[in-house]
Amino acid sequence: MKPYAVIGAGPMGLCTVRNLHKYDIPCVGFEIHGDVGGLWDIDSPTSTMYESAHLISSKKMTEFAEFPMAEEVAPFPHHRELRQYFRDYAREFGLYDLYEFNTEVVHCERDGDDWLITTRCNGEEQTRSFGGLLIANGTLHHPNQPPLPGDFAGEVLHSSEYRDPAIFEGRRVLLVGCGNSGADIAVDAVHRAASVDISLRRGYYFLPKFIGGKPTDAVGGKIRLPRFVQQRVSAALSRFMLGRPSQYGLPEPDYRMFESHPVINSLILHHIGHGDIRPQGDIESIDGHTVTFRDGRSGDYDTILMATGYKLHYPFIDSGHLNWQGFAPGLYLNVFHPQYDNLFLMGMVEAAGLGWEGRNEQAELVALYIRQLSFGADSARRFRDIKRERVALRADGGMNYLQLERMAYYVHKDTYLKALRGHTADLRRDLASRDTGQFVSSAGAAR
Ligand SMILES: Cc1cc2nc3c(=O)[nH]c(=O)nc-3n(C[C@H](O)[C@H](O)[C@H](O)COP(=O)(O)OP(=O)(O)OC[C@H]3O[C@@H](n4cnc5c(N)ncnc54)[C@H](O)[C@@H]3O)c2cc1C
């Protein structure tokens, strides 16, 4: 079997290589940085991590099931612990040997049924042929930076460039956007800046990290409720624990809980309540250091930090290969191309609570499919038909997700996992009947 190429050694790339290896599919991983961990390695040139960042989802809801974090690790560990976790994971499963580090994939093109991959390492380019291509280059690297209405005389930064709150020392700071990064960075700025304002275009739901001493997602994840009940219960819980956004001078969300990603941060509300952070509306115009907001209020600032999210970005492959539909490639389960059987977008998926284990399940399905295709198995033929037929089907579980660019590849966790597990079970059953011995048991069997 010809080797498969994997782009990226973040959590997604790592579990992809792990699963390919587990199912005896030859592969080579490529990573720009000199080590594994993806954006969790703050020293990587491609990382968008900042010093104060911790996990937002709790460790039990996020870790790889076959590689749990140590008991003494806090429920929401610091990014440096997570970098170590991925290094340990890569060592445990022998993944380092399967990667070429300091190597960027610069171009991928079709060559008959194969892929020609051009890489660059130390300025030298090399082109090699692979039997398949798995893209795990991450979704949070290419800044979404909408133009500002006017000329700002101070400094403008995107959250991707932000590392350390020292840059705010004595400055009048305006944060734009209040997603999880925006909220974290506003809280960071409070301790250094002369003033901190945050501009919000729409309302957000806020959730605390802990309820009754337990991580909120672990409590919520244990209770199985119909979707609309879960939305109501969580919204009521948020109101009970933290109050309504409007009580803090923030806009109320005009959508239901979980129709956009909630902000898992109660500290920002604490600081708004103490006058350390002042909420502002959408920006109307900018002139020099003065920013005027839609409600007519204005303020003077030295730094504008745009926490306006990211865009999907695949600069190394012709977009015609990715079946783009609007803001994101149109792929079955966000992974499988309707025509190509050897091209997979790994980790182009976001969901409340999916974690790295959800990504690992995705990687296992892909590896099983490749394995079974190589045997010409019936289950692979069935899956090939399904991925073509259902390419436009979104695993949204009936959620009315906001029509935003960053929500274009959002899925409903339970619906998504159910679909993954159904296909995985079918492919695995078929593989077991082949009696290869090596692959038959459940996840984690063949190291
Ligand atoms: C501040 C912050 C907090 C977060 N908190 C959570 C959380 O609590 N829970 C959670 O589940 N998720 C969280 N995330 C989301 C995060 O994206 C995922 O946890 C995870 O890192 C995604 O893994 P990935 O491998 O898909 O991408 P990444 O970690 O981004 O890794 C992609 C890798 O691909 C490499 N690469 C890119 N292009 C090329 C190329 N052309 N050639 C070679 N290599 C390439 C990059 O160098 C990088 O190492 C957070 C993100 C941020 C920024």
The ligand as a Gaussian input file, in Angstrom:
#p B3LYP/6-31G(d) Opt

LIG

0 1
 C       -6.966000      29.707000      23.181000
 C       -7.607000      28.432000      22.702000
 C       -8.274000      27.626000      23.605000
 C       -8.856000      26.428000      23.175000
 N       -9.496000      25.646000      24.082000
 C      -10.044000      24.479000      23.695000
 C      -10.677000      23.620000      24.646000
 O      -10.766000      23.923000      25.825000
 N      -11.201000      22.440000      24.212000
 C      -11.094000      22.060000      22.896000
 O      -11.557000      20.968000      22.550000
 N      -10.531000      22.873000      21.970000
 C       -9.994000      24.051000      22.344000
 N       -9.388000      24.850000      21.395000
 C       -9.501000      24.472000      19.964000
 C       -8.250000      23.821000      19.369000
 O       -8.298000      24.198000      18.035000
 C       -8.250000      22.307000      19.487000
 O       -8.104000      21.928000      20.843000
 C       -7.104000      21.601000      18.763000
 O       -5.886000      22.280000      18.959000
 C       -7.332000      21.418000      17.291000
 O       -6.334000      20.542000      16.833000
 P       -5.845000      20.485000      15.348000
 O       -4.790000      19.443000      15.317000
 O       -7.018000      20.367000      14.464000
 O       -5.215000      21.915000      15.031000
 P       -3.928000      22.663000      15.583000
 O       -3.719000      22.411000      17.017000
 O       -4.122000      24.052000      15.121000
 O       -2.706000      21.984000      14.773000
 C       -2.516000      22.136000      13.382000
 C       -1.046000      21.870000      13.067000
 O       -0.862000      21.832000      11.654000
 C        0.378000      22.447000      11.320000
 N        0.332000      22.909000       9.940000
 C       -0.527000      23.838000       9.423000
 N       -0.286000      23.988000       8.097000
 C        0.720000      23.147000       7.786000
 C        1.428000      22.850000       6.565000
 N        1.106000      23.457000       5.417000
 N        2.428000      21.953000       6.600000
 C        2.758000      21.318000       7.764000
 N        2.136000      21.558000       8.942000
 C        1.129000      22.456000       8.951000
 C        0.466000      23.589000      12.325000
 O        1.823000      24.022000      12.470000
 C       -0.106000      22.949000      13.593000
 O        0.916000      22.358000      14.355000
 C       -8.788000      26.063000      21.803000
 C       -8.133000      26.899000      20.890000
 C       -7.526000      28.065000      21.340000
 C       -6.821000      28.934000      20.319000

